């Protein structure tokens, strides 16, 4: 009779892993959560007056739970493989993925803590009185004129990327604020990869606010994801500033806030950059550095310039260049199409 010794010894660790996983769940909650114990839902939060720190800690705990959940789901799939060797290899991959996932959670936590140090501990809940907003978006660095389409192109590892940022005549009301709708599409090597609707409004001071996006990832002509989608006012999401009325070097601000989904921030690093792209050469451009705690290693620098000027007044401004520092890739403005 064929021995089953190998199969038995390789399956045994799964029980040990299960016990270890439960231990992680039971011990992590009181350490990282906003409450002092699993049964302590009625107790006072640990970080009273420190909303940002508590949000950061609770998001960290959620991330660890998700990593653990993915691990156990992966093991469940491993158990359905036909041979012991396949199961063992699958389990090893699951362990490695969980280790990587836990490390990502820790990196996100550290990034959010750094944001708390920059922006303070107050809850992020900007007021959005509809009477304070307009659909006329004429910020000199970020002008949205209905009927205008900005065309961008750049070489990526996957091939030539072509993006069209089309300002539509459509609007959408979000949190009572009437927002301009932008249709943003990206293709790589001629094939659609992303199809997004963005919503913006400008306040009376001239700041341009970002109220959400519906982002569809596309592959083979089919929608394969909605990653990054959010709408202000839904599931705790809050609007952010996409462009300040009077940017100053050193300014740091949230561009969007949907915890775990969209958490981009921008920092103003220069107000006097010179940029040359296929659409033209520009001076006195604004440069921002954009990051997100969801991808702590990601880093983008964006350049916003006045493209059309009458006297000392800028009639139209836009993003002309995006540099992905991590991937060493750039997206350049190549053309502007104006229409009715």
Backbone as numpy.savetxt, mean C-alpha at the origin, in Angstrom:
# Nx Ny Nz CAx CAy CAz Cx Cy Cz
7.09 -57.92 4.34 6.24 -56.73 4.34 7.12 -55.48 4.34
6.70 -54.46 3.55 7.47 -53.23 3.44 7.41 -52.45 4.74
8.57 -51.98 5.22 8.61 -51.23 6.47 8.00 -49.85 6.28
7.27 -49.36 7.32 6.68 -48.02 7.30 7.43 -47.09 8.27
8.63 -47.51 8.64 9.38 -46.73 9.64 9.64 -45.30 9.16
10.07 -45.16 7.91 10.39 -43.82 7.41 9.17 -42.92 7.42
8.05 -43.47 6.98 6.83 -42.67 6.93 6.42 -42.21 8.33
6.52 -43.09 9.32 6.09 -42.75 10.67 6.99 -41.68 11.29
8.30 -41.79 11.09 9.20 -40.82 11.71 9.05 -39.44 11.09
8.67 -39.39 9.84 8.55 -38.09 9.19 7.23 -37.41 9.51
6.24 -38.17 9.87 4.97 -37.56 10.19 4.91 -37.11 11.65
5.72 -37.69 12.49 5.65 -37.38 13.92 5.81 -35.90 14.25
6.73 -35.19 13.59 6.92 -33.78 13.97 5.68 -32.92 13.82
4.71 -33.34 13.02 3.54 -32.50 12.82 2.81 -32.25 14.15
2.75 -33.27 15.03 2.10 -33.08 16.32 2.89 -32.09 17.18
4.22 -32.20 17.10 5.05 -31.26 17.84 4.84 -29.84 17.33
4.76 -29.72 16.00 4.51 -28.41 15.41 3.18 -27.86 15.85
2.18 -28.74 15.94 0.84 -28.30 16.35 0.89 -27.73 17.76
1.58 -28.46 18.67 1.69 -27.97 20.04 2.43 -26.64 20.09
3.49 -26.52 19.29 4.25 -25.29 19.28 3.41 -24.14 18.75
2.61 -24.43 17.71 1.76 -23.40 17.13 0.74 -22.88 18.12
0.12 -23.79 18.89 -0.84 -23.38 19.91 -0.16 -22.53 20.97
1.06 -22.92 21.32 1.80 -22.14 22.33 2.03 -20.72 21.86
2.37 -20.59 20.56 2.59 -19.25 20.01 1.33 -18.43 20.12
0.19 -19.03 19.76 -1.08 -18.30 19.79 -1.45 -17.88 21.20
-1.23 -18.77 22.17 -1.66 -18.48 23.53 -0.75 -17.47 24.22
0.54 -17.47 23.87 1.46 -16.56 24.56 1.57 -15.21 23.86
1.37 -15.19 22.54 1.56 -13.93 21.82 0.48 -12.92 22.14
-0.75 -13.38 22.35 -1.87 -12.45 22.51 -1.69 -11.51 23.69
-1.40 -12.03 24.90 -1.26 -11.09 26.02 -0.05 -10.18 25.90
0.98 -10.61 25.16 2.18 -9.79 25.04 1.97 -8.65 24.06
1.30 -8.94 22.92 1.24 -7.96 21.85 -0.10 -7.26 21.73
-1.13 -7.85 22.26 -2.46 -7.29 22.04 -2.70 -6.03 22.83
-3.78 -5.31 22.45 -4.13 -4.10 23.15 -4.68 -4.39 24.53
-5.21 -5.59 24.77 -5.72 -5.98 26.08 -4.68 -6.83 26.80
-4.84 -6.96 28.12 -3.81 -7.63 28.90 -3.97 -9.14 28.92
-5.09 -9.70 28.46 -5.25 -11.15 28.43 -6.36 -11.50 27.47
-6.42 -12.79 27.13 -7.46 -13.26 26.22 -8.83 -13.00 26.79
-8.98 -13.14 28.10 -10.27 -12.92 28.74 -10.49 -11.47 29.11
-9.53 -10.61 28.76 -9.58 -9.24 29.29 -10.20 -8.22 28.37
-11.18 -8.63 27.59 -11.79 -7.69 26.66 -12.42 -6.49 27.37
-12.78 -6.68 28.64 -13.42 -5.58 29.35 -12.40 -4.73 30.10
-11.12 -5.12 30.06 -10.10 -4.37 30.78 -9.65 -3.16 29.99
-8.92 -2.28 30.67 -8.41 -1.09 30.01 -7.28 -1.46 29.05
-7.18 -0.79 27.88 -6.07 -1.02 26.96 -4.74 -0.74 27.63
-3.69 -1.44 27.17 -2.37 -1.26 27.75 -1.79 0.12 27.44
-2.09 0.64 26.23 -1.45 1.87 25.76 -2.44 3.02 25.73
-3.03 3.34 26.87 -3.97 4.44 26.93 -3.27 5.73 26.50
-3.87 6.46 25.57 -3.27 7.68 25.08 -2.21 7.48 24.01
-1.96 6.22 23.64 -0.97 5.91 22.61 -1.64 5.09 21.52
-2.53 5.74 20.80 -3.31 5.04 19.79 -2.44 4.44 18.69
-1.43 5.17 18.26 -0.58 4.67 17.18 0.19 3.43 17.62
0.73 3.46 18.84 1.47 2.31 19.36 0.56 1.10 19.51
-0.65 1.33 20.02 -1.58 0.20 20.18 -1.99 -0.37 18.83
-2.25 0.51 17.86 -2.60 0.06 16.52 -1.46 -0.78 15.94
-0.23 -0.31 16.11 0.94 -1.02 15.62 1.07 -2.40 16.25
0.90 -2.46 17.58 1.02 -3.74 18.28 -0.08 -4.71 17.90
-1.31 -4.23 17.80 -2.42 -5.12 17.46 -2.33 -5.60 16.01
-1.84 -4.74 15.13 -1.64 -5.14 13.74 -0.55 -6.21 13.64
0.46 -6.09 14.50 1.52 -7.10 14.55 0.95 -8.45 14.98
0.12 -8.42 15.97 -0.50 -9.66 16.44 -1.36 -10.29 15.35
-2.13 -9.45 14.65 -2.96 -9.95 13.55 -2.10 -10.59 12.47
-0.97 -9.96 12.17 -0.06 -10.49 11.16 0.46 -11.87 11.57
0.84 -12.01 12.84 1.35 -13.30 13.33 0.27 -14.39 13.27
-0.96 -14.01 13.62 -2.06 -14.97 13.53 -2.26 -15.41 12.07
-2.19 -14.47 11.14 -2.36 -14.81 9.73 -1.24 -15.71 9.24
-0.02 -15.42 9.69 1.11 -16.27 9.32 0.92 -17.68 9.84
0.42 -17.77 11.07 0.16 -19.08 11.67 -0.96 -19.81 10.93
-2.00 -19.07 10.55 -3.12 -19.66 9.83 -2.65 -20.20 8.47
-1.82 -19.42 7.77 -1.31 -19.87 6.48 -0.47 -21.14 6.64
0.28 -21.20 7.74 1.13 -22.36 8.01 0.29 -23.63 8.16
-0.77 -23.53 8.97 -1.58 -24.72 9.19 -2.38 -25.12 7.96
-2.79 -24.16 7.18 -3.47 -24.48 5.92 -2.51 -25.19 4.97
-1.24 -24.74 4.96 -0.23 -25.38 4.12 0.00 -26.82 4.57
0.06 -27.05 5.89 0.23 -28.42 6.40 -0.96 -29.30 6.03
-2.14 -28.72 6.05 -3.33 -29.49 5.67 -3.23 -29.94 4.22
-2.69 -29.09 3.37 -2.52 -29.45 1.97 -1.41 -30.50 1.82
-0.37 -30.38 2.65 0.71 -31.37 2.61 0.19 -32.76 2.93
-0.74 -32.84 3.88 -1.27 -34.13 4.32 -2.01 -34.85 3.21
-2.39 -34.10 2.17 -3.15 -34.71 1.08 -2.25 -35.21 -0.06
-0.95 -35.07 0.09 -0.02 -35.58 -0.92 0.13 -37.10 -0.79
0.59 -37.74 -1.85 0.51 -39.20 -1.93 1.61 -39.93 -1.18
2.81 -39.37 -1.14 3.92 -40.10 -0.52 4.48 -39.35 0.68
5.16 -40.11 1.53 5.76 -39.52 2.73 6.83 -38.50 2.36
7.60 -38.78 1.32 8.65 -37.86 0.90 8.05 -36.54 0.42
6.96 -36.62 -0.34 6.29 -35.40 -0.79 5.74 -34.61 0.38
5.15 -35.31 1.34 4.61 -34.64 2.51 5.70 -33.95 3.31
6.83 -34.66 3.47 7.94 -34.10 4.25 8.49 -32.84 3.59
8.71 -32.91 2.28 9.22 -31.74 1.56 8.23 -30.57 1.65
6.95 -30.88 1.54 5.92 -29.86 1.64 5.92 -29.20 3.02
6.07 -30.00 4.06 6.10 -29.48 5.43 7.32 -28.58 5.65
8.45 -28.99 5.08 9.65 -28.16 5.20 9.43 -26.79 4.56
8.80 -26.79 3.39 8.51 -25.53 2.71 7.56 -24.68 3.56
6.58 -25.33 4.17 5.62 -24.61 5.02 6.33 -23.96 6.20
7.29 -24.67 6.80 8.03 -24.13 7.93 8.86 -22.90 7.50
9.50 -23.04 6.34 10.32 -21.93 5.84 9.45 -20.72 5.52
8.28 -20.97 4.92 7.37 -19.87 4.60 6.87 -19.18 5.87
6.59 -19.97 6.91 6.13 -19.38 8.17 7.23 -18.53 8.81
8.45 -19.02 8.77 9.56 -18.25 9.32 9.70 -16.93 8.59
9.60 -16.97 7.26 9.68 -15.75 6.46 8.50 -14.83 6.77
7.30 -15.42 6.91 6.11 -14.62 7.23 6.23 -13.93 8.57
6.75 -14.63 9.58 6.94 -14.04 10.90 7.96 -12.90 10.85
8.99 -13.07 10.04 10.00 -12.02 9.89 9.40 -10.79 9.22
8.52 -11.02 8.24 7.84 -9.89 7.60 6.97 -9.15 8.60
6.29 -9.90 9.47 5.45 -9.28 10.51 6.29 -8.38 11.41
7.46 -8.87 11.79 8.33 -8.09 12.67 8.83 -6.83 11.97
9.14 -6.95 10.68 9.60 -5.78 9.91 8.48 -4.75 9.78
7.26 -5.20 9.56 6.13 -4.29 9.48 5.91 -3.58 10.81
6.03 -4.33 11.89 5.85 -3.76 13.23 6.88 -2.65 13.48
8.15 -2.94 13.14 9.21 -1.94 13.34 8.94 -0.69 12.50
8.46 -0.90 11.26 8.17 0.24 10.38 7.03 1.09 10.94
5.99 0.44 11.46 4.87 1.19 12.02 5.29 1.94 13.28
6.15 1.33 14.09 6.64 2.02 15.29 7.43 3.27 14.91
8.19 3.18 13.83 8.95 4.34 13.37 8.00 5.45 12.91
6.89 5.06 12.31 5.89 6.04 11.87 5.28 6.74 13.08
5.02 5.98 14.14 4.49 6.58 15.37 5.45 7.63 15.91
6.74 7.34 15.83 7.74 8.30 16.32 7.73 9.57 15.47
7.43 9.43 14.17 7.42 10.59 13.28 6.13 11.41 13.39
4.99 10.71 13.41 3.71 11.40 13.31 2.99 11.58 14.64
3.47 10.92 15.69 2.82 11.06 16.99 1.83 9.96 17.28
1.26 10.01 18.48 0.42 8.92 18.98 -1.08 9.13 18.76
-1.49 10.29 18.30 -2.92 10.56 18.15 -3.55 9.62 17.14
-4.83 9.28 17.33 -5.53 8.46 16.32 -5.51 9.18 14.98
-5.36 8.41 13.90 -5.40 9.03 12.57 -6.85 9.01 12.10
-7.48 10.18 12.17 -8.88 10.29 11.80 -9.15 11.71 11.30
-8.64 12.05 10.10 -8.80 13.42 9.60 -10.26 13.75 9.34
-10.64 14.95 9.68 -12.02 15.39 9.45 -12.22 15.68 7.97
-13.35 15.30 7.44 -13.62 15.53 6.02 -15.01 16.13 5.85
-15.15 17.39 6.24 -16.40 18.11 6.05 -16.63 18.31 4.55
-17.69 17.73 4.00 -17.93 17.84 2.55 -17.93 19.27 2.04
-18.31 20.22 2.90 -18.35 21.62 2.47 -16.96 22.19 2.24
-15.94 21.48 2.73 -14.58 21.98 2.63 -13.86 21.48 1.38
-14.58 20.74 0.51 -13.93 20.11 -0.64 -14.57 20.53 -1.96
-13.77 20.37 -3.02 -14.24 20.67 -4.37 -13.69 19.65 -5.34
-14.37 19.51 -6.49 -13.86 18.62 -7.54 -12.95 19.38 -8.51
-12.75 20.67 -8.27 -11.78 21.43 -9.06 -10.41 21.22 -8.44
-9.60 20.40 -9.10 -8.29 20.06 -8.55 -7.23 20.75 -9.39
-6.72 21.89 -8.87 -5.77 22.72 -9.60 -4.46 22.92 -8.85
-4.14 21.98 -7.97 -2.86 22.03 -7.27 -1.73 22.07 -8.30
-0.75 22.97 -8.15 0.29 23.13 -9.17 1.20 21.92 -9.35
1.19 21.00 -8.41 2.00 19.79 -8.56 1.16 18.57 -8.95
-0.16 18.68 -8.79 -1.03 17.53 -9.04 -2.38 18.06 -9.52
-2.44 18.38 -10.82 -3.63 18.95 -11.42 -4.43 17.85 -12.11
-5.73 17.80 -11.82 -6.59 16.80 -12.46 -7.64 17.51 -13.30
-7.41 17.56 -14.61 -8.33 18.20 -15.54 -9.08 17.11 -16.29
-10.39 17.02 -16.12 -11.15 15.98 -16.82 -10.90 16.00 -18.33
-10.72 14.81 -18.90 -10.42 14.69 -20.32 -8.93 14.57 -20.61
-8.09 14.72 -19.58 -6.63 14.65 -19.74 -6.14 13.24 -19.40
-5.25 12.72 -20.26 -4.64 11.41 -20.01 -3.13 11.54 -20.04
-2.49 11.09 -18.97 -1.03 11.08 -18.87 -0.53 9.69 -19.25
0.45 9.63 -20.14 0.99 8.36 -20.62 2.40 8.18 -20.06
2.63 7.05 -19.41 3.94 6.74 -18.83 4.46 5.43 -19.42
5.77 5.33 -19.53 6.38 4.07 -19.97 7.71 3.86 -19.27
8.09 2.59 -19.14 9.37 2.25 -18.53 9.67 0.78 -18.67
10.95 0.45 -18.72 11.35 -0.95 -18.82 11.37 -1.58 -17.43
10.79 -2.77 -17.33 10.79 -3.54 -16.08 11.39 -4.91 -16.35
11.58 -5.67 -15.30 12.12 -7.02 -15.45 11.20 -7.89 -16.29
9.89 -7.57 -16.28 8.92 -8.37 -17.04 8.72 -7.86 -18.46
9.30 -6.70 -18.78 9.12 -6.14 -20.11 8.68 -4.69 -20.04
8.33 -4.10 -21.19 7.93 -2.70 -21.25 6.59 -2.49 -20.55
6.59 -1.58 -19.58 5.34 -1.22 -18.90 4.79 0.07 -19.51
3.48 0.07 -19.76 2.79 1.22 -20.33 1.61 1.55 -19.42
1.59 2.78 -18.90 0.53 3.18 -17.97 -0.22 4.39 -18.53
-1.55 4.35 -18.39 -2.39 5.48 -18.79 -3.21 5.94 -17.59
-3.01 7.20 -17.23 -3.65 7.83 -16.08 -4.67 8.82 -16.63
-5.92 8.37 -16.76 -6.96 9.15 -17.45 -7.92 9.79 -16.45
-7.97 11.12 -16.46 -8.89 11.86 -15.60 -10.25 11.88 -16.28
-11.23 11.26 -15.67 -12.55 11.14 -16.28 -13.46 12.31 -15.88
-14.63 12.33 -16.48 -15.65 13.32 -16.11 -16.57 12.75 -15.02
-16.30 11.53 -14.59 -17.14 10.88 -13.58 -16.70 11.31 -12.17
-17.65 11.29 -11.27 -17.36 11.55 -9.86 -18.00 10.47 -9.00
-17.54 10.39 -7.76 -18.11 9.44 -6.80 -18.14 10.12 -5.44
-19.23 9.95 -4.72 -19.34 10.55 -3.39 -18.83 9.56 -2.35
-17.83 10.00 -1.58 -17.23 9.18 -0.53 -17.19 10.00 0.75
-17.73 9.48 1.84 -17.84 10.22 3.10 -18.53 11.56 2.89
-19.44 11.60 1.92 -20.17 12.82 1.62 -19.43 13.79 0.74
-18.17 13.45 0.38 -17.34 14.33 -0.44 -17.41 13.88 -1.90
-17.70 14.81 -2.79 -17.72 14.51 -4.22 -16.28 14.44 -4.73
-15.88 13.28 -5.27 -14.50 13.05 -5.70 -14.40 12.85 -7.21
-13.29 13.31 -7.76 -12.99 13.08 -9.17 -12.50 11.65 -9.35
-12.97 10.99 -10.40 -12.57 9.61 -10.67 -11.50 9.56 -11.76
-10.42 8.85 -11.46 -9.34 8.64 -12.42 -9.28 7.17 -12.78
-9.18 6.89 -14.08 -9.06 5.50 -14.55 -7.59 5.26 -14.91
-6.95 4.38 -14.16 -5.51 4.13 -14.28 -5.30 2.68 -14.72
-4.68 2.48 -15.89 -4.44 1.12 -16.38 -2.95 0.91 -16.64
-2.50 -0.32 -16.44 -1.11 -0.69 -16.71 -1.07 -1.94 -17.57
-0.20 -1.91 -18.57 0.04 -3.10 -19.38 1.53 -3.40 -19.36
1.86 -4.67 -19.47 3.25 -5.11 -19.59 3.35 -5.97 -20.85
4.23 -5.57 -21.75 4.38 -6.24 -23.04 3.04 -6.32 -23.76
2.24 -5.26 -23.61 0.98 -5.16 -24.33 -0.19 -5.87 -23.68
0.02 -6.51 -22.54 -1.06 -7.24 -21.88 -1.47 -6.53 -20.59
-2.77 -6.36 -20.42 -3.29 -5.67 -19.24 -2.92 -6.41 -17.96
-2.33 -5.69 -17.00 -1.95 -6.30 -15.72 -2.67 -5.66 -14.53
-3.12 -4.40 -14.70 -3.83 -3.74 -13.59 -4.82 -2.73 -14.15
-5.99 -2.69 -13.54 -7.06 -1.79 -13.96 -7.64 -1.17 -12.69
-7.42 0.14 -12.51 -7.72 0.79 -11.24 -8.57 2.04 -11.41
-9.48 2.25 -10.47 -10.20 3.52 -10.35 -9.73 4.19 -9.06
-9.31 5.46 -9.17 -8.87 6.24 -8.02 -9.81 7.42 -7.83
-9.95 7.87 -6.56 -10.85 8.99 -6.27 -10.13 10.06 -5.45
-10.20 11.32 -5.97 -9.50 12.44 -5.35 -10.44 13.64 -5.19
-10.12 14.48 -4.19 -10.82 15.75 -4.01 -9.83 16.74 -3.42
-10.07 18.03 -3.65 -9.18 19.07 -3.15 -9.90 19.90 -2.09
-9.20 20.16 -0.98 -9.83 21.00 0.04 -9.60 22.48 -0.28
-10.24 23.34 0.49 -10.19 24.77 0.20 -8.79 25.36 0.36
-7.96 24.66 1.15 -6.59 25.14 1.33 -5.69 24.78 0.16
-6.15 23.83 -0.69 -5.36 23.42 -1.85 -4.72 22.05 -1.73
-4.91 21.38 -0.58 -4.40 20.02 -0.43 -5.26 19.06 -1.25
-4.62 18.11 -1.95 -5.35 17.10 -2.70 -5.41 15.82 -1.87
-6.63 15.35 -1.63 -6.87 14.18 -0.78 -7.19 12.96 -1.63
-6.74 11.83 -1.13 -6.95 10.53 -1.78 -8.00 9.80 -0.96
-9.14 9.48 -1.60 -10.26 8.89 -0.89 -10.46 7.40 -1.17
-9.61 6.81 -1.98 -9.72 5.37 -2.18 -9.42 4.92 -3.59
-9.40 3.61 -3.75 -9.16 3.03 -5.07 -9.80 1.64 -5.16
-10.19 1.31 -6.37 -10.63 -0.05 -6.68 -9.62 -0.60 -7.67
-8.75 -1.48 -7.18 -7.63 -1.96 -7.98 -7.80 -3.43 -8.33
-7.80 -3.72 -9.62 -7.95 -5.10 -10.09 -6.65 -5.56 -10.73
-6.10 -6.66 -10.22 -4.94 -7.27 -10.85 -5.45 -8.27 -11.90
-4.85 -8.22 -13.09 -5.35 -9.00 -14.21 -4.24 -9.88 -14.77
-4.58 -11.13 -15.09 -3.64 -12.06 -15.73 -4.42 -12.94 -16.70
-3.94 -13.02 -17.91 -4.63 -13.84 -18.91 -6.03 -13.37 -19.21
-6.27 -12.07 -19.04 -7.59 -11.53 -19.31 -8.58 -11.71 -18.18
-8.15 -12.30 -17.07 -9.04 -12.55 -15.93 -8.59 -11.75 -14.72
-9.55 -11.28 -13.93 -9.22 -10.60 -12.67 -8.77 -11.65 -11.66
-7.53 -11.49 -11.17 -6.96 -12.49 -10.25 -6.75 -11.92 -8.85
-7.07 -10.64 -8.63 -6.92 -10.07 -7.29 -7.46 -8.66 -7.21
-7.70 -8.24 -5.97 -8.16 -6.87 -5.69 -7.24 -6.22 -4.65
-6.00 -6.65 -4.64 -5.05 -6.19 -3.63 -4.88 -4.68 -3.68
-4.91 -4.06 -2.52 -4.72 -2.62 -2.42 -6.00 -1.81 -2.53
-7.14 -2.47 -2.71 -8.40 -1.74 -2.84 -8.90 -1.27 -1.48
-9.43 -0.05 -1.44 -9.96 0.51 -0.19 -10.81 1.73 -0.52
-11.74 2.05 0.36 -12.56 3.25 0.21 -12.68 3.90 1.59
-12.37 5.17 1.67 -12.43 5.89 2.94 -13.82 5.76 3.55
-13.85 5.50 4.85 -15.12 5.35 5.56 -15.58 3.92 5.67
-14.93 3.01 4.95 -15.31 1.60 5.01 -14.23 0.80 5.73
-14.66 -0.01 6.69 -13.76 -0.91 7.43 -12.59 -0.14 8.06
-12.88 1.04 8.57 -11.86 1.81 9.29 -10.92 2.62 8.41
-11.08 2.55 7.09 -10.17 3.27 6.19 -10.40 4.78 6.27
-9.30 5.54 6.14 -9.35 7.00 6.22 -8.65 7.60 5.01
-9.10 8.78 4.54 -8.43 9.43 3.41 -7.06 9.94 3.81
-6.21 10.13 2.80 -4.89 10.67 3.03 -4.60 11.79 2.04
-3.48 12.45 2.22 -3.10 13.55 1.33 -2.16 13.03 0.26
-2.55 13.20 -1.00 -1.67 12.79 -2.10 -0.73 13.91 -2.49
-1.17 15.17 -2.24 -0.30 16.31 -2.52 -0.68 17.49 -1.62
0.31 18.03 -0.93 0.07 19.18 -0.05 -0.09 20.47 -0.87
-0.80 21.41 -0.30 -0.96 22.71 -0.93 0.36 23.49 -0.91
1.09 23.37 0.20 2.34 24.11 0.36 3.40 23.17 0.92
3.93 22.28 0.09 4.91 21.31 0.59 6.19 21.98 1.06
6.78 21.41 2.09 8.05 21.89 2.63 8.95 20.68 2.88
10.24 20.86 2.64 11.18 19.77 2.85 11.09 19.28 4.30
10.96 17.97 4.45 10.84 17.37 5.77 9.42 16.98 6.14
8.44 17.49 5.39 7.04 17.12 5.66 6.86 15.61 5.47
6.15 14.99 6.40 5.81 13.57 6.30 4.31 13.45 6.51
3.64 12.71 5.63 2.18 12.61 5.72 1.69 11.27 5.16
0.53 10.85 5.68 -0.10 9.63 5.18 -0.81 9.94 3.88
-0.60 9.09 2.88 -1.29 9.24 1.61 -2.57 8.41 1.57
-2.62 7.38 2.38 -3.78 6.50 2.45 -3.70 5.75 3.77
-4.86 5.32 4.28 -4.81 4.58 5.54 -5.96 3.57 5.59
-5.62 2.35 5.19 -6.51 1.22 5.34 -5.65 0.11 5.92
-5.71 -0.07 7.22 -4.77 -0.91 7.94 -4.69 -2.31 7.34
-3.47 -2.72 7.01 -3.23 -4.03 6.43 -3.46 -4.10 4.94
-3.97 -3.01 4.35 -4.28 -2.99 2.91 -3.55 -1.89 2.17
-3.61 -0.67 2.70 -3.01 0.49 2.03 -2.52 1.45 3.09
-1.21 1.60 3.23 -0.64 2.43 4.29 0.53 3.28 3.79
0.44 3.78 2.56 1.54 4.55 1.99 1.75 5.88 2.71
3.02 6.27 2.83 3.41 7.57 3.36 4.35 8.25 2.39
4.40 9.57 2.45 5.32 10.34 1.62 6.09 11.32 2.49
7.33 11.57 2.10 8.16 12.60 2.73 8.70 13.50 1.64
8.60 14.80 1.85 9.13 15.77 0.89 10.64 15.86 1.11
11.41 15.60 0.04 12.87 15.61 0.17 13.52 16.75 -0.62
12.79 17.33 -1.60 13.36 18.45 -2.35 12.25 19.24 -3.03
12.51 20.52 -3.24 11.58 21.39 -3.97 12.26 22.01 -5.20
13.45 21.54 -5.53 14.21 22.21 -6.58 14.95 21.21 -7.47
14.28 20.16 -7.88 14.89 19.16 -8.74 14.69 19.51 -10.21
15.65 19.15 -11.04 15.53 19.27 -12.49 15.36 17.87 -13.07
14.37 17.72 -13.94 14.03 16.40 -14.47 13.84 16.48 -15.97
14.40 15.49 -16.68 14.19 15.37 -18.12 13.61 14.00 -18.43
12.46 14.00 -19.09 11.77 12.79 -19.51 11.33 12.99 -20.96
10.84 11.95 -21.64 10.42 12.12 -23.03 9.41 13.24 -23.25
8.60 13.55 -22.25 7.58 14.60 -22.40 8.15 16.00 -22.28
9.43 16.12 -21.85 10.03 17.44 -21.73 11.03 17.54 -20.60
11.61 18.73 -20.46 12.55 19.02 -19.37 11.91 20.05 -18.43
12.09 19.82 -17.13 11.40 20.66 -16.15 12.34 21.01 -15.01
12.12 22.16 -14.41 12.94 22.61 -13.28 12.03 22.91 -12.08
12.67 23.11 -10.94 11.96 23.44 -9.69 10.88 22.39 -9.39
11.25 21.14 -9.55 10.30 20.05 -9.32 10.32 19.60 -7.86
9.20 19.10 -7.43 9.05 18.54 -6.09 9.44 17.07 -6.13
10.26 16.64 -5.18 10.61 15.22 -5.06 10.10 14.68 -3.73
9.39 13.58 -3.78 8.94 12.90 -2.57 9.52 11.50 -2.52
9.64 11.00 -1.31 10.08 9.62 -1.09 8.92 8.88 -0.45
8.48 7.79 -1.09 7.29 7.08 -0.63 7.65 5.70 -0.10
7.04 5.37 1.03 7.27 4.09 1.69 5.94 3.54 2.20
5.96 2.28 2.61 4.80 1.67 3.24 5.26 0.61 4.23
4.68 0.57 5.42 5.07 -0.47 6.38 4.66 -1.87 5.91
3.76 -1.96 4.95 3.36 -3.27 4.43 4.48 -3.92 3.63
5.36 -3.11 3.07 6.54 -3.59 2.35 7.73 -2.74 2.80
8.28 -3.03 3.96 9.31 -2.16 4.54 10.53 -1.95 3.65
10.80 -2.88 2.74 11.97 -2.74 1.87 11.68 -1.91 0.62
10.40 -1.63 0.35 10.03 -0.89 -0.86 10.33 0.59 -0.68
10.82 1.21 -1.75 11.15 2.63 -1.71 10.98 3.22 -3.10
10.17 4.27 -3.20 9.96 4.97 -4.47 10.21 6.46 -4.30
10.86 7.04 -5.29 11.01 8.49 -5.35 10.17 8.99 -6.52
9.32 10.01 -6.26 8.47 10.56 -7.30 8.78 12.04 -7.49
8.68 12.47 -8.75 9.01 13.85 -9.10 7.78 14.49 -9.74
7.35 15.61 -9.14 6.17 16.34 -9.61 6.62 17.71 -10.10
6.20 18.06 -11.31 6.68 19.29 -11.93 5.53 20.09 -12.52
5.74 21.40 -12.63 4.81 22.25 -13.37 5.10 22.06 -14.85
4.09 21.62 -15.59 4.26 21.31 -17.01 3.83 22.47 -17.90
2.80 23.19 -17.50 2.31 24.33 -18.27 2.14 25.52 -17.34
2.73 26.64 -17.74 2.76 27.80 -16.86 2.39 29.07 -17.64
1.62 29.96 -16.99 1.30 31.27 -17.54 1.83 32.32 -16.57
2.88 33.01 -16.98 3.50 33.96 -16.07 4.08 33.22 -14.88
3.70 33.65 -13.68 4.16 32.97 -12.47 3.18 31.91 -11.98
2.09 31.72 -12.72 1.06 30.77 -12.30 1.20 29.45 -13.05
1.21 28.38 -12.28 1.27 27.04 -12.90 -0.16 26.62 -13.25
-0.39 26.34 -14.53 -1.72 25.94 -14.99 -1.93 24.43 -14.90
-0.83 23.68 -14.99 -0.97 22.22 -14.97 0.32 21.59 -14.46
0.18 20.75 -13.43 1.32 20.04 -12.87 1.00 18.57 -12.68
2.05 17.75 -12.71 1.81 16.30 -12.62 3.09 15.57 -12.22
2.92 14.31 -11.87 4.05 13.40 -11.66 4.67 13.11 -13.03
5.96 13.37 -13.17 6.62 13.14 -14.45 7.58 11.95 -14.42
7.96 11.53 -13.22 8.94 10.45 -13.10 8.75 9.73 -11.78
8.75 8.40 -11.85 8.72 7.56 -10.65 9.91 6.62 -10.71
10.75 6.65 -9.67 11.90 5.75 -9.58 11.65 4.71 -8.48
11.59 3.45 -8.89 11.51 2.35 -7.93 12.94 2.02 -7.52
13.34 2.50 -6.36 14.73 2.36 -5.92 15.07 0.89 -5.67
14.12 0.15 -5.11 14.36 -1.25 -4.77 14.57 -2.10 -6.02
13.71 -1.91 -7.02 13.78 -2.71 -8.25 14.69 -2.10 -9.31
15.18 -0.87 -9.05 16.02 -0.15 -10.01 15.29 0.00 -11.35
14.05 0.44 -11.28 13.22 0.65 -12.47 12.60 2.05 -12.40
12.27 2.59 -13.58 11.69 3.93 -13.64 10.51 3.96 -14.59
9.54 4.83 -14.27 8.37 5.06 -15.13 8.37 6.54 -15.49
8.45 6.84 -16.79 8.64 8.21 -17.25 7.41 8.71 -18.02
7.09 10.00 -17.84 6.01 10.61 -18.59 6.48 10.77 -20.05
5.72 10.19 -20.98 6.10 10.26 -22.39 5.16 11.12 -23.21
3.92 11.31 -22.75 2.98 12.09 -23.55 1.81 12.54 -22.68
1.15 13.62 -23.07 -0.06 14.11 -22.43 -1.11 14.30 -23.51
-2.23 13.64 -23.33 -3.33 13.75 -24.30 -4.47 14.54 -23.64
-4.90 15.59 -24.31 -6.00 16.38 -23.80 -7.23 16.17 -24.69
-8.37 16.10 -24.05 -9.59 15.86 -24.79 -10.76 16.60 -24.15
-11.94 16.39 -24.70 -13.12 17.06 -24.15 -13.46 16.53 -22.75
